[in-house]
Amino acid sequence: MEIFGVDIGGSGIKGAPVDLDRGDLAQERHKVLTPHPATPDRVADCVAEVVAHFDWQGPIGITFPGVVTDGVTRTAANVDKGWIDTDARALLGERVGQPVTILNDADAAGVAEMTFGAGRGRKGTVIMLTLGTGIGSALFVDGRLVPNTELGHLELHGHDAEKRASTKAKEDEDLSWQHWAHRVQKYLLHVEMLFSPELFIIGGGVSRKADKFLPLIEKVRAEMVPAELQNNAGIVGAAMAAAGR
Ligand code: BGC
């Protein structure tokens, strides 16, 4: 079975039909650049463009980089504030002319990893963290998602954690791997103190370079593994959500 997945990110809006049996893209994905400012209206046009590229008819799953409850986007840490309390399901559904399901980006990536990637078959408490422009989180207990955890906004030494330990912070402050890994370790220790997970799955683009920083993180007790689906986890998870999986 194929369902369409779209991932709304800070730099690109990407989508493709997803083969839900394999947990992989059924066709090469299409990407358009995220407009700035990323207002609901402009992003909706981009989503419609991505969907039109495939002439897709049928249900669509869409990720959003903020809290989403019942199709309404509630926060907008790294996108235009116009998203706060927007009925995204109505807006995007009307623009693409198809039924849409919207969920948080890290939740989508986590769902995909738990079924097809690094979290396959893992019981107990598992936390997926996506390190990117912000820090996203997805919390699982025996494979079941607790949606909309916002662990990237925990306070760490008086700062919003994602402002210190995201990959954006590494780039903006030109931190060495060593320095940044130290901050990520502090962050993981804080999350571990609160939730005692068995497993951390580290996602986001930087998971491709996991060998550069995961070995530098020594004090965390939980097992730490890089995400396996990497760039496509959001698209796959969005399609899974639209299929009710
Ligand atoms: C948002 C989260 C999102 C994460 C990654 C954070 O700033 O609050 O909802 O999952 O960024 O995009």
Residues whose N, C-alpha, C, O or C-beta is under 5 A from the ligand:
A	BS01	BGC	P65 G66 V67 A77 N78 D105 A106 G134 I135 G136 S137 G152
